[in-house]
Amino acid sequence: MPVQLFHNGRSRDSRAQGRVPRRGREVSDGGLRFGVNLMPQLWVDERVRSGRELLSHRSVLFRRMADAGIEHVMVGDHVMFHRGVGNDGLTDAASVVTATEELGVYLAVYLMVLRHPVLVARQILTVAQLAPGRLALGLGIGGDDRHEVLACGVDPRTRGRRMDESLGIVRRLLAGETVSHEGEFFSLEEARLRPEPAQPIPLVVGGRSDAALRRAGRLGDGWLGIWTSATRCAEAIAAVEQYGAEAGRGAVGWQHGMTFWCGFGADRAQARERIAPAMEGLYRTPFDKFERYIPYGRPEDVAEFVAPFVEAGCSTLNFIPFAGSDEAGVHAVAEVRKLLRSGY
């Protein structure tokens, strides 16, 4: 299935490179949260670490992230993406929060639509019990690989309706309610889960359709974007908050965000050489279809690209970096963080 992208007809290279423009509003030290995804090796046919080697490698990276002030580790979720690639997102989240007490974990996007909502809620509560206040989820309906959805026994045509029903159930269970429900996909009688979470667990909704924006406004704690322009991002955030207001949700602490695949190098040519093959290999789509939405170059170039998304209302920024090594990726994102938080 082709990857769908937001765009406004403007090339990424139409913006000047170099100095990062100054924001029109200040962002407090706690206003932006940065995350790094550490699993790109699984997606580009590199040798996959396991066992003690994997745990040791991740421990070093977690230490570097915490020392750099990065707020969370981003983990993904796929059952069997193109060619069988994947990892279970909540299992991975549990491994992160038990390996570090300093970093949160942001699971995105979690394909909740492929699972039963009661089991999902129980898994979320289990991870949250290990790390109160350190878990957040971005939720999606999948579909970039139709075969993955079918293999899980889900009709791809029902994903949106199934997500609406699932998310409504999960929110009620996480709130400690006793849930009786009769819907199109699920039937529950007095379902209840304990213990209740010590702190709220953000459930942010991803998606590129108007239905996804409505879902985020009615049932989510924010919207998570990817592969879009800053203009479209601002429009999506405004629509989500309007849908929330229309649903009577007047006191939502919105947590909107963006995920950026990005390349780092000594110059833009080297950075492009690092990010382009990875994306083409995973998505089976020429890089020029993505390029206007992908920041690459030096940290200054990436910060310049990302800055308008902060203006648009994003407070969570997730990065999937390709920089020659995982260590270099963490360092590069840390430099972007410094630029974006320094009153550029």
C-alpha positions as CSV (number, residue, x, y, z in Angstrom):
1,M,0.0,0.0,0.0
2,P,1.5,3.4,-1.0
3,V,2.6,5.6,1.9
4,Q,0.3,8.7,2.2
5,L,1.9,12.0,2.8
6,F,0.6,15.5,3.8
7,H,2.0,18.3,1.7
8,N,1.4,21.9,0.7
9,G,3.1,21.8,-2.6
10,R,6.3,23.3,-1.2
11,S,9.7,21.7,-1.5
12,R,11.8,21.1,1.6
13,D,14.7,22.9,-0.1
14,S,12.7,26.0,-0.8
15,R,13.6,27.2,2.7
16,A,17.0,28.8,3.4
17,Q,19.5,26.7,5.2
18,G,21.8,27.8,8.0
19,R,20.8,29.9,11.0
20,V,17.8,28.8,12.9
21,P,15.1,31.5,13.0
22,R,14.0,33.0,16.3
23,R,10.6,31.9,17.5
24,G,7.8,34.4,18.0
25,R,7.0,32.9,21.4
26,E,9.1,31.5,24.2
27,V,9.1,27.8,25.1
28,S,9.8,27.0,28.8
29,D,12.4,24.4,29.8
30,G,9.6,21.9,30.4
31,G,7.7,22.9,27.2
32,L,9.4,20.6,24.7
33,R,10.0,16.9,25.1
34,F,12.5,15.1,22.8
35,G,12.8,11.5,22.1
36,V,15.1,9.2,20.1
37,N,14.2,5.9,18.4
38,L,17.1,3.4,18.9
39,M,15.9,0.6,16.7
40,P,16.6,1.6,13.0
41,Q,19.1,-1.3,12.7
42,L,16.2,-3.7,12.5
43,W,14.8,-1.8,9.5
44,V,17.8,-1.6,7.2
45,D,19.2,-5.2,7.2
46,E,22.0,-4.5,9.6
47,R,23.2,-7.2,11.9
48,V,20.7,-7.4,14.7
49,R,22.0,-7.5,18.3
50,S,20.4,-9.7,20.9
51,G,21.0,-10.9,24.4
52,R,23.7,-9.4,26.6
53,E,25.2,-7.5,23.6
54,L,21.8,-5.7,23.0
55,L,21.3,-4.9,26.6
56,S,24.8,-3.6,27.0
57,H,24.5,-1.4,23.9
58,R,21.1,0.0,25.0
59,S,22.4,0.7,28.4
60,V,25.2,2.9,27.0
61,L,22.8,4.7,24.8
62,F,20.3,5.3,27.6
63,R,23.1,6.8,29.7
64,R,24.1,9.1,26.9
65,M,20.5,10.2,26.3
66,A,19.9,10.9,29.9
67,D,23.2,12.8,30.2
68,A,22.2,14.9,27.2
69,G,18.8,15.8,28.7
70,I,16.7,13.9,26.2
71,E,13.4,13.1,27.8
72,H,12.3,9.8,26.4
73,V,13.1,6.7,24.3
74,M,10.8,6.3,21.4
75,V,9.9,2.7,20.5
76,G,7.8,1.5,17.6
77,D,5.4,-1.4,17.0
78,H,4.8,-3.7,14.1
79,V,3.7,-7.4,14.1
80,M,5.1,-8.2,10.6
81,F,5.8,-5.1,8.5
82,H,7.3,-5.5,5.0
83,R,9.4,-8.7,4.9
84,G,8.4,-9.6,8.5
85,V,10.1,-6.7,10.3
86,G,8.7,-5.8,13.7
87,N,8.8,-5.8,17.5
88,D,6.0,-5.8,20.1
89,G,5.8,-2.2,21.3
90,L,4.5,-2.7,24.9
91,T,7.0,-5.4,25.5
92,D,9.8,-3.1,24.3
93,A,8.4,-0.3,26.4
94,A,8.6,-2.5,29.5
95,S,12.2,-3.4,28.7
96,V,13.1,0.3,28.5
97,V,11.5,1.5,31.7
98,T,13.1,-1.4,33.7
99,A,16.5,-0.5,32.2
100,T,16.5,3.2,33.2
101,E,14.8,5.3,35.8
102,E,15.7,8.6,34.1
103,L,14.0,8.3,30.8
104,G,10.4,8.0,29.8
105,V,9.2,5.8,26.9
106,Y,7.0,7.0,24.0
107,L,5.4,4.1,22.1
108,A,4.5,5.2,18.6
109,V,2.7,4.3,16.7
110,Y,1.1,1.5,18.6
111,L,-1.2,-0.6,16.4
112,M,-3.9,-1.0,18.9
113,V,-6.4,-1.9,16.2
114,L,-4.7,-5.3,15.7
115,R,-5.4,-6.3,19.4
116,H,-8.2,-6.8,21.8
117,P,-8.8,-3.6,23.9
118,V,-9.0,-5.4,27.2
119,L,-5.6,-7.1,26.7
120,V,-4.2,-3.8,25.5
121,A,-5.4,-2.0,28.6
122,R,-4.0,-4.6,30.9
123,Q,-0.6,-4.4,29.2
124,I,-0.6,-0.6,29.4
125,L,-1.4,-0.8,33.1
126,T,1.4,-3.3,33.7
127,V,4.0,-1.1,32.1
128,A,2.6,2.0,33.8
129,Q,2.9,0.3,37.2
130,L,6.6,-0.3,36.6
131,A,7.1,3.4,35.7
132,P,4.4,5.7,36.8
133,G,4.3,8.9,34.7
134,R,6.9,7.6,32.3
135,L,4.7,6.0,29.6
136,A,2.9,7.7,26.7
137,L,1.4,6.1,23.6
138,G,0.8,7.3,20.1
139,L,-1.9,5.2,18.5
140,G,-2.5,4.3,14.8
141,I,-4.5,2.0,12.6
142,G,-1.7,0.8,10.4
143,G,-2.2,0.0,6.8
144,D,1.0,0.9,5.1
145,D,1.4,-2.9,4.8
146,R,-2.1,-4.3,4.2
147,H,-0.8,-7.9,4.6
148,E,0.2,-7.2,8.2
149,V,-3.4,-6.2,9.1
150,L,-4.9,-9.2,7.3
151,A,-2.5,-11.6,9.0
152,C,-3.8,-10.4,12.4
153,G,-7.3,-11.3,11.4
154,V,-8.5,-7.7,10.9
155,D,-10.4,-6.5,7.8
156,P,-8.4,-3.5,6.7
157,R,-11.7,-1.8,5.7
158,T,-12.8,-1.7,9.3
159,R,-9.7,-0.3,10.9
160,G,-11.1,3.2,11.6
161,R,-14.3,2.0,13.2
162,R,-12.5,-0.7,15.1
163,M,-10.0,1.9,16.5
164,D,-12.8,4.2,17.6
165,E,-14.5,1.4,19.5
166,S,-11.2,0.1,21.0
167,L,-10.0,3.5,22.1
168,G,-13.2,4.3,23.8
169,I,-13.1,1.0,25.7
170,V,-9.4,1.4,26.7
171,R,-9.9,4.9,28.0
172,R,-12.7,3.8,30.2
173,L,-10.7,0.8,31.6
174,L,-7.7,3.0,32.3
175,A,-9.9,5.4,34.2
176,G,-11.0,2.6,36.5
177,E,-14.5,2.2,35.2
178,T,-16.4,-1.0,35.1
179,V,-17.2,-1.4,31.4
180,S,-20.2,-3.1,29.9
181,H,-20.2,-2.7,26.1
182,E,-22.0,-4.1,23.1
183,G,-20.5,-2.8,19.8
184,E,-19.7,-3.8,16.3
185,F,-16.5,-5.6,17.2
186,F,-16.4,-6.1,20.9
187,S,-18.8,-7.3,23.6
188,L,-18.0,-6.8,27.3
189,E,-19.9,-7.4,30.5
190,E,-18.6,-5.7,33.6
191,A,-15.0,-5.6,32.6
192,R,-12.8,-4.0,35.2
193,L,-9.0,-3.7,35.6
194,R,-7.0,-3.0,38.7
195,P,-4.8,-1.3,39.9
196,E,-5.7,2.0,38.4
197,P,-2.7,4.0,37.1
198,A,-1.0,6.3,39.6
199,Q,-0.8,9.0,36.9
200,P,-2.7,9.6,33.7
201,I,-1.3,7.8,30.6
202,P,-1.3,10.0,27.5
203,L,-3.0,8.4,24.5
204,V,-2.2,10.5,21.5
205,V,-3.8,9.7,18.2
206,G,-1.8,9.5,14.9
207,G,-3.2,9.5,11.4
208,R,-3.4,11.5,8.2
209,S,-7.2,11.5,7.5
210,D,-10.0,13.7,8.7
211,A,-11.4,10.7,10.5
212,A,-8.1,10.4,12.5
213,L,-8.2,14.1,13.4
214,R,-11.8,13.7,14.7
215,R,-10.7,10.6,16.7
216,A,-7.9,12.6,18.2
217,G,-10.2,15.4,19.2
218,R,-12.9,13.2,20.6
219,L,-10.9,10.5,22.3
220,G,-7.2,11.4,22.4
221,D,-4.9,13.6,24.4
222,G,-3.4,15.1,21.3
223,W,-2.4,14.4,17.7
224,L,0.9,12.9,16.4
225,G,2.0,13.7,12.9
226,I,4.5,12.4,10.5
227,W,5.5,13.3,6.9
228,T,3.7,16.6,6.7
229,S,4.4,20.3,6.3
230,A,4.4,22.7,9.3
231,T,1.4,24.4,7.7
232,R,-0.6,21.2,7.5
233,C,0.5,20.4,11.0
234,A,-0.9,23.6,12.4
235,E,-4.1,23.0,10.5
236,A,-4.4,19.5,11.9
237,I,-3.8,20.7,15.5
238,A,-6.5,23.4,15.1
239,A,-8.9,20.8,13.7
240,V,-8.2,18.4,16.5
241,E,-8.8,21.0,19.2
242,Q,-12.0,22.2,17.5
243,Y,-13.3,18.6,17.4
244,G,-12.5,18.3,21.1
245,A,-14.4,21.5,21.9
246,E,-17.4,20.3,19.9
247,A,-17.3,17.0,21.9
248,G,-17.5,19.0,25.1
249,R,-13.8,18.4,26.1
250,G,-12.9,21.8,27.4
251,A,-10.0,21.0,29.7
252,V,-7.7,18.8,27.7
253,G,-4.0,19.2,28.3
254,W,-3.2,18.7,24.7
255,Q,0.1,16.9,23.9
256,H,0.6,17.3,20.1
257,G,3.7,16.0,18.5
258,M,5.7,15.1,15.4
259,T,7.9,12.2,14.4
260,F,10.8,12.9,12.1
261,W,12.9,10.5,10.2
262,C,16.2,12.4,9.8
263,G,19.7,12.1,8.5
264,F,22.8,13.6,10.0
265,G,26.3,14.1,8.5
266,A,29.1,16.6,7.8
267,D,27.0,18.0,5.0
268,R,23.6,17.5,3.4
269,A,25.0,15.1,0.8
270,Q,26.4,12.7,3.4
271,A,23.3,13.0,5.5
272,R,21.1,12.1,2.5
273,E,23.2,9.1,1.7
274,R,22.5,7.8,5.2
275,I,18.7,8.3,5.4
276,A,17.6,7.7,1.8
277,P,18.5,4.0,1.5
278,A,16.9,3.1,4.8
279,M,13.6,4.7,3.9
280,E,13.5,3.3,0.4
281,G,14.3,-0.2,1.8
282,L,11.6,-0.2,4.4
283,Y,8.8,1.5,2.6
284,R,9.6,0.4,-1.0
285,T,9.1,3.9,-2.1
286,P,11.6,6.3,-3.8
287,F,13.1,8.7,-1.4
288,D,12.1,11.7,-3.5
289,K,8.5,11.0,-2.5
290,F,9.5,11.6,1.2
291,E,12.3,14.1,0.7
292,R,10.4,17.4,1.3
293,Y,9.3,16.0,4.7
294,I,12.7,14.7,5.9
295,P,15.2,16.9,7.7
296,Y,18.8,16.1,6.9
297,G,22.1,17.7,7.1
298,R,23.9,19.2,10.2
299,P,22.0,19.6,13.5
300,E,21.5,23.3,12.5
301,D,19.7,22.2,9.3
302,V,17.5,19.8,11.2
303,A,16.7,22.3,13.9
304,E,15.7,24.9,11.2
305,F,13.4,22.4,9.6
306,V,11.7,21.4,12.9
307,A,11.3,24.9,14.4
308,P,8.1,25.7,12.5
309,F,6.5,22.6,13.9
310,V,7.1,24.0,17.4
311,E,5.4,27.2,16.3
312,A,2.5,25.1,15.0
313,G,1.9,23.7,18.5
314,C,4.0,20.6,18.9
315,S,5.4,19.9,22.3
316,T,6.7,16.3,21.7
317,L,9.4,15.8,19.1
318,N,10.4,12.3,18.2
319,F,13.5,11.6,16.0
320,I,14.5,8.5,14.1
321,P,18.1,9.4,13.3
322,F,20.5,7.9,10.8
323,A,23.9,9.4,11.6
324,G,26.4,6.6,10.9
325,S,25.9,5.0,14.4
326,D,23.4,5.0,17.2
327,E,25.8,7.0,19.4
328,A,26.2,9.6,16.7
329,G,22.4,9.8,16.3
330,V,21.9,10.4,20.0
331,H,24.6,13.1,19.9
332,A,23.1,14.8,16.9
333,V,19.5,14.9,18.3
334,A,21.0,16.3,21.6
335,E,22.5,19.1,19.5
336,V,19.1,19.8,17.8
337,R,17.5,19.9,21.3
338,K,20.0,22.5,22.5
339,L,19.3,24.7,19.4
340,L,15.5,24.4,19.8
341,R,15.5,25.1,23.5
342,S,18.0,28.0,23.5
343,G,15.8,30.8,22.3
344,Y,16.9,30.6,18.7
